Amino acid sequence: MLQYYLGVYGVVVCVIGYLYALVEWHLRNRRYTMAIEHR
Protein backbone atom coordinates (compact mmCIF):
# COMPACT_ATOMS: atom_id res chain seq x y z
CA MET A 1 0.00 0.00 0.00
CA LEU A 2 2.88 2.36 0.76
CA GLN A 3 4.32 1.82 -2.71
CA TYR A 4 0.90 2.63 -4.20
CA TYR A 5 0.78 5.95 -2.34
CA LEU A 6 4.35 6.74 -3.35
CA GLY A 7 3.45 6.06 -6.98
CA VAL A 8 0.38 8.29 -6.82
CA TYR A 9 2.43 11.01 -5.09
CA GLY A 10 5.08 10.80 -7.82
CA VAL A 11 2.47 11.14 -10.55
CA VAL A 12 0.85 14.12 -8.80
CA VAL A 13 4.22 15.83 -8.39
CA CYS A 14 4.99 15.24 -12.08
CA VAL A 15 1.63 16.68 -13.18
CA ILE A 16 1.96 19.72 -10.90
CA GLY A 17 5.51 20.36 -12.12
CA TYR A 18 4.37 20.05 -15.73
CA LEU A 19 1.46 22.46 -15.22
CA TYR A 20 3.71 24.90 -13.35
CA ALA A 21 6.26 24.87 -16.17
CA LEU A 22 3.48 25.32 -18.75
CA VAL A 23 1.98 28.31 -16.87
CA GLU A 24 5.41 29.87 -16.33
CA TRP A 25 6.25 29.48 -20.04
CA HIS A 26 2.87 30.99 -21.02
CA LEU A 27 3.34 33.99 -18.71
CA ARG A 28 6.88 34.56 -19.97
CA ASN A 29 5.66 34.35 -23.58
CA ARG A 30 2.87 36.85 -22.93
CA ARG A 31 5.23 39.25 -21.16
CA TYR A 32 7.61 38.96 -24.12
CA THR A 33 4.91 39.76 -26.68
CA MET A 34 3.64 42.66 -24.55
CA ALA A 35 7.15 44.12 -24.43
CA ILE A 36 7.32 43.88 -28.23
CA GLU A 37 3.95 45.63 -28.62
CA HIS A 38 4.92 48.47 -26.27
CA ARG A 39 8.01 49.29 -28.28
N, C-alpha and C positions, 0 to 999 in steps of 0.2 A: 504493500500500500504506500509505503514511503517513496518508493521509486516512481509510482504513478504520480504522486503529488509533485515530485521533483521534475518529472517530465512535463506536467501541465505548467508548472512555474516557469520552466525553460521556454516553453512555447509562448506563454504570455509575455515574458521579458523580450523575446524576439519580436513579437508583434508590436509591442509598445515602442521598442527601439526603432523599428521600421517606420511606424507612423510618425514618431518624433523626427526622424531624419527627413521624411517626406514633407512634413509641415515646415521644418527649418529651411529646406531647399526651396519650397514654394514662397516663403516669406522673403528669402534672400533674392529670389528671382524677381518678385514684385518690387522690392526696394530698388533693384538694379534698373528695372524698366522705368520706374518713377523718376529716378535720377536722370535717365536719358531724356525723358519728356520735359523735365524742368530746365534743361540746358537751353 
